[in-house]
Amino acid sequence: MGKIEWAMWANEQALAAGLILFTGGIVGVAGLFRGWQFAAYAVAAGLFVCLLEYPRSRRAKGTGVERKWQYGLTVCVKAFGPLTRNYYARAFLHAALCIPAGFILATVLGCVCLGIASLIYLSAAIHGEHWEPILPRVEVRRPAPSIKNPPQNPPPRPPAEMRRKNIDDLEGASYDNPMAVIDEK
């Protein structure tokens, strides 16, 4: 069996946690919960986590399926350099972001999910993984094979005698039943 790629699991967990944190923050602000300022923080933190975690990392094998419209965010995440590539930094960042979200009921679930994602990122960092962007493949265009000339001769046909249809022979072409049919009255 191959080794577990912890970063892949951490990415999915953190993206889900960001969405949950964002949604809980909206509920907390819209419901005017006591301490709604923490909910407003959770909206911003959830959006930041979603933007940070949307681009997937390339797998250790070199394969990986990028998410739809990932490339623009990949360029932004790549621009931050070692701050976003290092999973120790991500683990610490997610742990720091989840603490204020634990002070209001609407965002507690997002806080717990982000804390779990932080632990998974810590495990990925301990196992020596790091973030690498999935860049679009540059396809080498091979020249198309030259078009062959069309055939010069027509396809073979049966002899002319076999192609003629004889109108008089229509009765002979009818079906011969090998069993005798008797009309009993």
Disulfide bonds with the S-S distance in Angstrom:
none
